[in-house]
């Protein structure tokens, strides 16, 4: 087995794009926009929708990962790097799921479903930092971003230093060979 299942490959790239988009949107746009800004509700609607889609796709991805054949673990030529790679992959799953959970925690604590999706004529709370899940959401977003950077650094190491073509495993093509 030289490649991951095509569904797992598709989910990898779709979820990666959604997570990066959500991190950028949440960290650079929504966090800077005051809750009194009329555009904040539309931004939250998009961000929350993407977050829910990420959560559903992550669950599908984990089911697919556990139920399909996969290539052996990548070898970085160093036991510590090999362990770091496995830990980073599971950290990506865990941190992404924590982002979804903390986002849901903020949403439920602040009554956002009715305000953002239900059309309630209620203003947003003055500040989301009053809700404990907001602190977790901020911390986890930074840890997730750092873990993504480590993941990309691992890819670059394999691509440009080891030159082992590791990325082919997470792309479409014949699975045997």
C-alpha positions as CSV (number, residue, x, y, z in Angstrom):
1,X,0.0,0.0,0.0
2,X,1.6,3.2,-1.1
3,X,-1.2,5.7,-0.9
4,X,-4.1,6.6,1.4
5,X,-7.7,5.8,0.5
6,X,-9.1,8.4,-2.0
7,X,-11.8,9.5,0.4
8,X,-9.1,10.1,3.1
9,X,-7.0,12.1,0.6
10,X,-10.0,14.3,-0.4
11,X,-11.0,14.9,3.2
12,X,-7.4,15.8,4.1
13,X,-7.2,18.6,1.5
14,X,-10.8,19.8,2.1
15,X,-10.4,19.9,5.8
16,X,-7.0,21.5,5.6
17,X,-8.4,24.3,3.4
18,X,-11.4,24.8,5.7
19,X,-9.3,24.9,8.9
20,X,-6.8,27.4,7.4
21,X,-9.7,29.5,6.2
22,X,-11.4,29.4,9.6
23,X,-8.2,30.2,11.4
24,X,-7.6,33.2,9.2
25,X,-11.1,34.4,9.3
26,X,-11.4,34.0,13.1
27,X,-8.0,35.3,14.0
28,X,-7.6,38.2,11.6
29,X,-11.2,39.4,10.9
30,X,-13.7,38.3,13.5
31,X,-11.4,38.8,16.5
32,X,-10.6,42.4,15.4
33,X,-14.2,43.3,14.6
34,X,-16.3,44.7,17.5
35,X,-19.4,42.8,18.3
36,X,-21.4,46.0,17.7
37,X,-20.4,46.0,14.0
38,X,-23.4,45.0,11.9
39,X,-21.2,42.8,9.7
40,X,-20.1,40.6,12.6
41,X,-23.2,38.4,12.5
42,X,-22.6,37.5,8.8
43,X,-19.0,36.8,9.6
44,X,-20.0,34.6,12.6
45,X,-22.6,32.8,10.5
46,X,-19.9,31.9,8.0
47,X,-17.3,31.0,10.6
48,X,-19.7,28.9,12.6
49,X,-21.0,27.1,9.5
50,X,-17.4,26.3,8.5
51,X,-16.7,25.1,12.0
52,X,-19.6,22.7,12.0
53,X,-18.6,21.4,8.6
54,X,-15.1,20.9,9.8
55,X,-16.4,18.9,12.8
56,X,-18.6,16.6,10.6
57,X,-15.8,16.1,8.1
58,X,-13.3,15.3,10.9
59,X,-15.6,12.6,12.2
60,X,-15.9,11.2,8.7
61,X,-12.2,11.4,8.3
62,X,-11.5,9.5,11.5
63,X,-14.0,6.8,10.5
64,X,-12.3,6.5,7.1
65,X,-8.9,6.4,8.6
66,X,-9.7,3.6,11.0
67,X,-11.7,1.6,8.4
68,X,-9.4,1.6,5.4
69,X,-6.0,0.2,4.6
70,X,-3.1,2.7,4.9
71,X,0.6,2.9,4.0
72,X,3.1,2.2,6.8
73,X,4.2,5.1,8.9
74,X,6.6,7.5,7.2
75,X,10.3,7.1,8.1
76,X,12.2,10.3,8.7
77,X,15.4,8.4,9.3
78,X,15.3,9.3,13.0
79,X,13.3,7.7,15.8
80,X,12.6,11.0,17.5
81,X,11.4,12.6,14.2
82,X,9.2,9.5,13.5
83,X,7.6,9.8,16.9
84,X,7.2,13.6,16.5
85,X,5.4,13.0,13.1
86,X,2.9,10.5,14.7
87,X,2.3,12.8,17.6
88,X,1.8,15.9,15.3
89,X,-0.8,14.0,13.2
90,X,-2.8,13.0,16.2
91,X,-2.4,16.5,17.7
92,X,-3.9,17.9,14.5
93,X,-7.0,15.8,14.9
94,X,-7.3,16.5,18.7
95,X,-6.7,20.3,18.4
96,X,-9.1,20.6,15.4
97,X,-11.8,18.8,17.4
98,X,-11.1,21.0,20.5
99,X,-11.5,24.1,18.2
100,X,-14.9,22.8,17.2
101,X,-15.9,21.9,20.7
102,X,-14.7,25.3,22.2
103,X,-16.5,27.1,19.3
104,X,-19.7,25.3,20.1
105,X,-19.1,26.2,23.8
106,X,-18.9,29.9,23.0
107,X,-21.9,29.6,20.7
108,X,-24.1,27.9,23.3
109,X,-22.9,30.1,26.2
110,X,-23.5,33.3,24.3
111,X,-26.8,32.2,22.8
112,X,-25.4,32.6,19.3
113,X,-27.5,30.0,17.4
114,X,-30.7,32.1,17.9
115,X,-28.9,35.4,17.2
116,X,-26.8,34.2,14.2
117,X,-29.0,31.6,12.6
118,X,-32.5,32.2,14.1
119,X,-32.8,35.9,13.2
120,X,-33.5,36.8,16.8
121,X,-33.5,40.6,17.2
122,X,-31.1,40.3,20.0
123,X,-27.7,42.0,19.8
124,X,-24.5,40.1,20.2
125,X,-23.0,40.1,23.7
126,X,-20.6,43.0,24.2
127,X,-17.6,40.8,24.5
128,X,-17.1,37.0,24.0
129,X,-14.2,37.0,26.4
130,X,-16.7,36.8,29.2
131,X,-17.4,33.2,28.2
132,X,-14.7,30.6,29.4
133,X,-14.7,28.6,26.2
134,X,-13.5,31.8,24.4
135,X,-10.1,31.6,26.1
136,X,-9.7,27.9,25.2
137,X,-10.7,28.7,21.6
138,X,-8.0,31.4,21.4
139,X,-5.3,29.2,22.9
140,X,-6.2,26.1,20.9
141,X,-6.2,28.2,17.7
142,X,-2.6,29.2,18.3
143,X,-1.6,25.6,19.1
144,X,-3.4,24.3,16.0
145,X,-1.6,26.9,13.8
146,X,1.8,25.9,15.3
147,X,1.0,22.2,14.7
148,X,0.0,23.0,11.1
149,X,3.4,24.7,10.6
150,X,5.2,21.7,12.1
151,X,3.2,19.5,9.7
152,X,4.2,21.6,6.7
153,X,7.8,21.7,8.0
154,X,7.7,17.8,8.1
155,X,6.4,17.8,4.5
156,X,9.2,20.2,3.4
157,X,11.8,18.0,5.2
158,X,10.6,14.9,3.3
159,X,10.2,16.8,0.0
160,X,13.4,18.8,-0.1
161,X,15.9,17.1,2.2
162,X,15.0,13.4,2.2
163,X,13.5,13.7,-1.3
164,X,11.4,10.6,-0.7
165,X,8.2,11.9,-2.4
166,X,6.2,11.4,0.7
167,X,3.4,13.7,-0.4
168,X,2.4,11.2,-3.1
169,X,0.9,9.1,-0.3
170,X,-1.7,11.9,0.4
171,X,-2.6,12.5,-3.3
172,X,-4.8,10.7,-5.7
173,X,-3.5,7.8,-7.8
174,X,-3.0,4.0,-7.8
175,X,-2.9,2.7,-4.2
176,X,-0.8,-0.4,-4.8
177,X,2.8,-0.5,-6.0
